[in-house]
């Protein structure tokens, strides 16, 4: 079959620290992915692009051994911009 009867394979990545990080394993697929972009309703400026996702912020499957990978300022996350000294 063809799309939309057969779902497409999806890869989700974040651009962090100058490189792309694959987080596909930590994204729940409970709902369909719905992106919005561009100008809505004849607006004069473009709206920010949106793609709401539900992330697994418990024990990461994309980075085993990390708990709370997507929590802001979590020093144990590999996505955190700073590490405690």
N, C-alpha and C positions, 0 to 999 in steps of 0.2 A: 504494500500500500504506500501511499504518498502522504506527505504532510497535509492536513492536520490530523488525519487518522493515526498515523504513525508518529509518535513524538520524536523530536530532534534530539540529538546528543548535545548536551550543553556543558561548556567549561566556563567557570567563573574565576576571575583573577583580580587581584588588587595591585595597584601600582604603589609600592612602598619603598622608600629609600633609594629611588632610582632604578628599581627593577620590578618586574612582574612576579607576583607570588600566587601560585595556584591554590585556591581555597575551595575547589569544587566539592571535596569530601565533607566540608563543614556546612554546606548549604542544604537546608531541608527543601524537599520538593513537594511540599504540601499544597501549594497553590501554583497556578500558572504564572510564568514570568511575564510581566506587563511593563514595558518601558514607555515613557513619555518624553518627548523632546520637541524642540522647535517652538514656534509661536502658536499659541492657543487662542482661538476666538478672535482673530484679527487684531491681536495685540501689536503694539509698535516695537516691542523688543522680545527677544527669545527668552523663554523660561529655562531654568536649569534642567538638565536631563535627570530623570528619576528612574530608579529600578529597585523597588522595595524587595528585600530578601529577608528570610528568616535564617539566622546563623546559629549553629551549635556553639555556645560559649562555655560548654562544660569541658569534658575531656576531648581535646581536638583529635579528629581523625586525620586531618591534613598534616598536622605536626604532632605526632604522638608524644605524650609526656607533658604537654602544656595544658594547664587548666586556666580558663578565662582568657584565652588568646585574644579576643576582641574587646576586652575591657580597657577603657582608657587608662593610661598611666600604670598599667600592670608591668612591673619591672621583670617579671618572669616570662613575659610574652616575647616571642621572637619578632613581633611587629612593633614593639615599643621603641621609640626613638632614643631613649636614654636608658642607661643601666646604672644602678646604685654603685657607689665606689666602696 
